[in-house]
Amino acid sequence: MSAPFPARRWRASWAERARGEAALVLLGRLANAVAGTVFVLLTARHLGPTGRGEIAVAFTLAWATTSLADLGTSTSGRIGLLAPDSGITERDVLSLAVALIPLQAVLSVVSVVVLSVTSLHLSVRFAVAVVALSLATMMFHSAVSLVYGLRRYGEVLTVEVSLAVLQIACLLGLVWTGGLTTTSAVVAMTIGPFLGSVWLAYATGVLSRDLLVRSQWRKLVTDGLSSMAGNFAIFLALRADRLILAVVAGTHTLGVFVIALAVPETLRIFPKAVGQVIADRVRSGVDQVAMARRRARRFVVLHSLLLAIAFLVGWLLLPVVFGEGFRDARDVLLIVIVAEAVLSVHLMQQALLIGFGRPTGIGVPQVVGATVMVVLDLVMIPPWGMLGAAWACLLGYGVLAITSTVWTNRELERQVL
C-alpha cells in the first residue's frame, strides 16, 4: 500500500526540477503546436495561398492588439507573483486583466475597420471573427501568464491539451461537412482560447463578485509599460513583415511566405518553453546567474542542430504536404531557418533579462531591435517581395540578438554591483 506514495513524491519532485518544469511547459506548447500545424495544413490545402494569407492577417491583428491592450501586465503580473516579497496576489493580476478587456475590444475593432477601409477590404463576417479572435487571444494569454506566475505548469498543460483536441475536432468537422472557410476557421480557433481562459481563471480560485480590486493596479501598470513596449516591438519584429507583404504583394504571396515560416516557427515552442522556465526559476530565486546562463548557451546549440534537421525535412516535404501551390516557399526556407537560430539567442537573453533584470528595463532591447527590423521590412519588401522579407528577418533578428545580449549583460552587471 505504501508503494504509490514514493512514486507520487518522485513525480512531484521531478515536476519541480528545471527539466521537469521545462517538460511540462514544452508539452503544453507542443499540444498547441500540433493543433496549429493541423490548422495550417487543413487551411492551406483547402483554402490555398490566398486563404492562408487572410488567416495570417487575422492572427497578426489579434496579437498586435493583445501586445498593446494588456499594458504589459501579463509580464509584470507574472514577475510580481514569482517574487516572494512583491505583495502582488492572484486577485490583483486577474482583476486587472478583466478590466482591460474593453480596451482590447476597442483596439481590435479600430484595427479591423482601418485595415478593411484602407487596403484589404475584409468582409463583415470575417471582421467580426477577427475581433472575437483578438478578445479570446488576450484573455487566454493573460490567464496563462497568471497561472505560470504561480508555477502551476501542470494546470496549463491540461488546458492546452484539452483545447488542442477540441480545436482539431472542430477543424475536422468543418472539413467533413464542407464548411471550412476563412471565417469558420478563425471562429474554430477562437472557441478554444475563450474556454481555456475561463477554465484557468476559475482554477485560480479567486473569481468572485468583488473581483475588481484595484490595490496593486498602479504598480502592475507602471512595471508593465516597458514590457508592453517590448511586447509590441517584438510583435513588429516578428509580424510586421506579414502586413507589409500582404499590402505590397497580396495575400497569395503572404500565404506562401507564412508556410515557409511555419517550419521554424513551429520549433519556436522549444526556446519559449525553456526560456519560460529559466526566467521563472531565476525570478523566484531557485537558480543563479551561472546556472541559468549555462543552460541558455547549451540550449542554443541544441536548437540550432534541430533547425538544421528541420530544413532538410522541410525542403523535401513542403510541396508534398501543403501542395504544389506552396513550392515557392522553398526559395526562402534556408534564410528563415538561419534567422530562427539567431532569434533563439535573443529569446534566451530575454529569459535571463526577465529573470534578473529590472521590470522597467525588460522592453528596451526589443524596442531597439524591432525599430531596425521594421525599417528593414519597409526598405526590402517593396522591391524584393518575399525574398526581401526573408532577408529582413535574418538581418533584423541579428540586430535583435546583439542588442538583447549587450543589454542583458549590462543588467546583470548592475545586479552584481
C-alpha positions in Angstrom: 0.0 0.0 0.0 2.9 2.4 0.6 4.4 2.0 -2.9 2.3 4.7 -4.6 3.5 7.3 -2.2 7.2 7.3 -3.1 6.2 7.3 -6.7 3.9 10.3 -6.1 6.7 12.1 -4.2 9.1 11.3 -7.1 6.7 12.8 -9.6 6.2 15.9 -7.5 10.0 16.3 -7.1 10.6 15.8 -10.8 8.0 18.4 -11.7 9.7 21.0 -9.6 13.1 20.4 -11.2 14.2 22.5 -14.2 13.9 19.6 -16.7 10.5 18.6 -15.2 9.2 22.2 -15.4 10.6 22.7 -18.9 9.0 19.4 -20.0 5.5 20.4 -18.6 5.7 23.8 -20.4 7.1 22.2 -23.6 4.3 19.6 -23.7 1.7 22.3 -23.4 3.3 24.3 -26.2 3.7 21.1 -28.2 -0.1 20.4 -27.9 -0.7 23.9 -29.1 1.8 23.5 -31.9 0.1 20.2 -33.0 -3.3 22.0 -33.2 -1.6 24.9 -35.1 0.1 22.5 -37.6 -3.2 20.8 -38.3 -4.8 24.2 -38.7 -2.2 25.3 -41.1 -2.2 22.1 -43.1 -6.0 21.9 -43.5 -6.4 25.6 -44.3 -3.5 25.6 -46.8 -4.8 22.5 -48.7 -8.5 23.6 -48.7 -8.2 27.4 -48.9 -5.0 27.9 -50.8 -2.4 30.6 -50.5 -4.9 33.4 -50.6 -7.0 31.9 -47.8 -3.8 31.3 -45.7 -2.8 34.9 -46.3 -6.2 36.2 -45.0 -5.9 34.0 -41.9 -2.4 35.2 -41.3 -3.7 38.8 -41.2 -6.3 37.8 -38.7 -3.8 36.3 -36.2 -1.4 39.2 -36.8 -4.1 41.7 -35.8 -5.1 39.6 -32.8 -1.5 39.5 -31.4 -0.9 43.2 -32.3 -3.8 44.4 -30.2 -3.0 41.9 -27.4 0.5 43.2 -27.1 -0.9 46.7 -26.6 -4.1 46.2 -24.7 -2.7 44.2 -21.7 -0.3 47.2 -21.0 2.4 44.7 -20.2 0.6 43.5 -17.1 0.8 39.8 -18.2 4.6 40.1 -17.7 4.7 42.4 -14.7 2.0 40.3 -13.0 3.9 37.1 -13.6 7.1 38.7 -12.2 5.2 40.0 -9.2 3.7 36.6 -8.4 7.1 34.9 -8.7 8.9 37.4 -6.5 8.2 36.3 -2.8 8.1 39.9 -1.4 6.3 41.8 -4.1 2.9 42.0 -2.4 1.2 41.1 -5.7 -1.6 38.5 -5.5 -3.6 36.4 -8.0 -6.6 38.6 -7.5 -4.7 41.8 -8.4 -3.5 40.3 -11.6 -6.8 38.7 -12.6 -8.9 41.7 -11.8 -6.7 44.0 -13.9 -6.8 41.5 -16.8 -10.6 41.6 -16.7 -10.7 45.4 -16.5 -8.5 45.6 -19.7 -10.8 43.5 -21.9 -12.8 46.5 -23.1 -9.6 48.2 -24.2 -8.8 45.2 -26.3 -12.2 45.3 -27.9 -11.8 48.9 -28.9 -8.3 48.4 -30.3 -9.3 45.3 -32.3 -12.4 47.0 -33.8 -10.5 50.1 -34.8 -7.7 48.0 -36.3 -10.1 45.8 -38.4 -12.0 48.9 -39.6 -8.9 50.8 -40.6 -7.4 47.8 -42.4 -10.6 47.0 -44.2 -11.2 50.5 -45.3 -7.7 51.3 -46.5 -6.3 48.1 -48.1 -7.6 44.6 -47.7 -11.4 45.1 -47.6 -12.4 42.4 -45.2 -16.0 41.1 -45.2 -18.2 41.9 -42.2 -18.3 38.3 -41.0 -14.6 37.9 -41.2 -14.1 41.2 -39.5 -16.3 40.1 -36.6 -14.5 36.8 -36.3 -11.1 38.7 -36.2 -12.4 40.9 -33.3 -13.6 37.8 -31.4 -10.2 36.1 -32.0 -8.5 39.2 -30.6 -10.5 39.1 -27.4 -10.0 35.4 -26.9 -6.3 35.7 -27.6 -5.8 38.4 -24.9 -7.9 36.6 -22.4 -6.1 33.3 -22.8 -2.7 35.0 -22.9 -3.4 36.8 -19.6 -4.8 33.7 -17.9 -1.8 31.5 -18.9 0.6 34.2 -17.7 -1.2 34.3 -14.4 -1.0 30.6 -13.8 2.6 30.5 -14.9 3.3 33.1 -12.3 2.1 30.6 -9.8 4.3 28.0 -11.4 1.3 25.7 -11.8 2.6 24.4 -15.1 0.6 21.1 -15.0 -2.7 23.0 -15.0 -1.7 24.9 -18.1 -0.7 21.7 -19.7 -4.1 20.1 -19.0 -5.9 23.0 -20.5 -3.7 23.3 -23.6 -4.0 19.6 -24.4 -7.8 19.7 -24.0 -8.1 22.8 -26.2 -5.9 21.2 -28.9 -8.2 18.2 -29.0 -11.2 20.5 -29.2 -9.8 22.7 -32.0 -8.7 19.7 -34.1 -12.1 18.1 -33.7 -13.8 21.4 -34.8 -11.5 21.8 -37.8 -12.0 18.2 -38.9 -15.8 18.6 -38.5 -15.7 21.7 -40.8 -13.7 19.8 -43.4 -16.0 16.8 -43.2 -19.1 19.0 -43.7 -17.6 21.2 -46.3 -17.9 24.3 -44.2 -14.3 25.3 -43.9 -13.9 28.9 -44.9 -11.5 31.6 -43.7 -14.2 32.9 -41.3 -15.2 29.5 -39.9 -11.5 28.6 -39.5 -10.9 31.7 -37.4 -14.0 31.0 -35.3 -12.9 27.5 -34.7 -9.6 28.7 -33.3 -11.4 31.4 -31.2 -13.6 29.0 -29.2 -10.6 27.2 -27.6 -8.8 30.2 -26.1 -12.0 31.7 -24.8 -13.0 28.5 -23.0 -9.4 28.0 -21.8 -9.2 31.5 -20.3 -12.4 30.9 -18.3 -11.1 27.5 -17.2 -7.7 28.8 -15.9 -9.3 31.9 -14.3 -11.7 29.6 -12.3 -8.7 27.3 -11.4 -7.0 30.2 -9.6 -9.9 30.2 -7.1 -10.2 34.0 -6.9 -13.2 34.5 -9.1 -15.9 36.3 -7.1 -18.3 39.3 -7.3 -15.8 41.6 -5.8 -13.1 40.7 -8.3 -12.2 44.2 -9.4 -9.9 45.1 -6.6 -7.5 48.0 -7.5 -5.0 47.9 -4.7 -2.0 46.9 -6.9 -3.2 48.1 -10.4 -0.9 51.2 -10.5 2.2 49.1 -9.7 1.3 46.4 -12.2 0.8 49.0 -15.0 3.9 51.0 -14.1 6.1 48.0 -14.1 4.4 46.7 -17.2 4.9 49.7 -19.5 8.4 48.7 -20.5 7.2 45.2 -21.1 4.3 46.5 -23.2 6.7 48.5 -25.4 8.9 45.4 -25.7 6.0 43.1 -26.5 4.6 45.4 -29.2 8.1 45.9 -30.5 8.7 42.2 -30.8 5.3 41.8 -32.5 6.5 44.3 -35.0 9.8 42.5 -35.4 8.1 39.1 -35.9 4.8 40.1 -37.6 5.0 43.5 -39.4 6.5 41.9 -42.5 3.3 40.0 -43.0 1.1 43.1 -43.1 3.6 44.9 -45.3 3.9 41.9 -47.6 0.1 41.5 -47.8 -0.4 45.2 -48.8 2.6 45.2 -51.2 2.4 41.8 -52.8 -1.1 40.5 -51.9 -2.4 37.7 -49.7 -1.3 35.0 -52.2 2.4 35.8 -51.7 1.8 36.2 -48.0 0.2 32.7 -47.9 3.3 31.2 -49.5 5.7 33.1 -47.1 3.9 32.0 -43.9 4.1 28.4 -45.0 7.9 28.8 -45.2 7.8 30.4 -41.7 5.7 27.6 -40.4 8.7 25.2 -40.2 10.9 27.3 -37.9 8.1 28.9 -36.0 6.7 25.5 -35.1 10.0 24.7 -33.5 10.0 28.1 -31.6 8.0 26.3 -28.9 11.3 24.9 -27.6 13.1 28.2 -26.9 9.9 29.7 -25.5 9.4 26.7 -23.1 13.0 26.6 -21.9 13.1 30.4 -21.6 9.9 30.4 -19.7 11.3 28.0 -17.1 14.7 29.7 -16.9 13.0 33.1 -16.2 10.6 31.7 -13.6 13.3 29.8 -11.7 15.6 32.8 -11.6 12.9 35.3 -10.6 11.7 33.0 -7.8 15.3 32.5 -6.5 15.7 28.8 -7.4 18.6 29.3 -9.9 21.6 31.6 -10.0 23.2 33.5 -12.9 25.9 31.0 -13.8 23.5 28.1 -13.9 20.9 30.0 -16.0 23.5 31.2 -18.5 24.9 27.7 -18.9 21.5 26.2 -19.6 20.8 29.0 -22.1 24.0 28.5 -24.1 23.6 24.8 -24.2 20.1 25.1 -25.5 21.0 27.5 -28.3 23.5 24.9 -29.7 21.0 22.0 -29.5 18.2 24.1 -31.0 20.4 25.1 -34.0 21.1 21.4 -34.7 17.3 20.8 -34.6 16.7 23.6 -37.0 19.3 22.2 -39.4 17.4 18.9 -39.5 14.1 20.7 -39.9 15.5 22.5 -43.0 16.3 19.2 -44.7 12.9 17.7 -43.9 11.0 20.9 -44.8 12.8 21.2 -48.2 11.7 17.7 -49.2 8.1 17.8 -47.8 6.8 21.3 -48.2 5.3 20.8 -51.7 4.1 17.3 -50.8 2.4 18.2 -47.5 0.9 21.6 -48.4 0.5 21.3 -52.2 2.3 22.5 -55.3 0.9 26.0 -54.8 3.4 26.4 -52.0 6.5 25.1 -53.8 8.0 28.6 -53.9 8.2 28.6 -50.1 11.4 26.6 -50.5 13.1 29.6 -52.1 13.3 31.3 -48.7 13.3 28.3 -46.3 17.1 28.3 -45.6 17.1 32.0 -44.9 14.2 31.9 -42.4 15.7 28.8 -40.7 19.0 30.5 -40.1 17.1 33.6 -38.9 15.3 31.4 -36.4 18.6 30.1 -35.0 19.7 33.7 -34.5 16.4 34.6 -32.8 16.9 31.8 -30.3 19.9 33.8 -28.9 17.5 36.7 -28.3 14.9 34.6 -26.6 17.4 33.1 -24.2 18.8 36.5 -23.4 15.3 37.8 -22.9 14.6 35.0 -20.4 17.7 36.0 -18.4 16.6 39.6 -18.5 13.1 38.7 -17.2 14.7 36.6 -14.5 17.4 39.0 -13.3 16.6 42.4 -14.8 14.5 45.4 -13.6 10.9 45.3 -14.8 11.3 48.8 -16.2 14.2 47.7 -18.4 12.8 44.5 -19.9 11.5 46.0 -23.1 14.5 48.1 -24.1 16.4 45.6 -26.4 13.1 44.6 -28.1 12.3 48.2 -28.9 15.7 48.9 -30.4 15.9 45.7 -32.4 12.3 46.0 -33.6 12.9 49.5 -34.9 15.7 48.3 -37.1 13.6 45.3 -38.2 10.7 47.5 -39.3 13.0 49.8 -41.2 14.5 46.7 -43.0 10.9 45.5 -43.8 9.9 48.8 -45.3 13.1 49.1 -47.3 13.5 45.5 -48.5 9.9 44.1 -49.0 8.6 46.6 -51.7 11.3 45.9 -54.2 12.1 42.2 -53.5 8.8 40.9 -52.1 9.0 37.5 -50.2 12.8 37.3 -50.7 13.2 40.7 -49.2 11.0 39.8 -46.2 13.2 36.7 -45.6 16.4 38.6 -45.6 14.9 41.3 -43.4 14.1 38.6 -40.9 17.7 37.4 -40.8 19.3 40.8 -40.6 16.7 42.1 -38.1 17.0 39.1 -35.8 20.7 39.5 -35.8 20.3 43.1 -34.6 17.8 41.9 -32.0 20.1 39.2 -30.7 23.1 41.6 -30.4 21.0 44.2 -28.7 19.5 41.9 -26.2 22.9 40.3 -25.4 24.5 43.6 -24.7 21.6 44.9 -22.7 21.2 41.7 -20.6 24.9 41.7 -19.8 24.5 45.4 -18.7 21.6 44.5 -16.4 23.4 41.5 -14.9 26.4 43.7 -14.1 24.1 46.1 -12.3 22.7 43.3 -10.3 26.2 42.3 -9.2 27.1 45.8 -8.3 
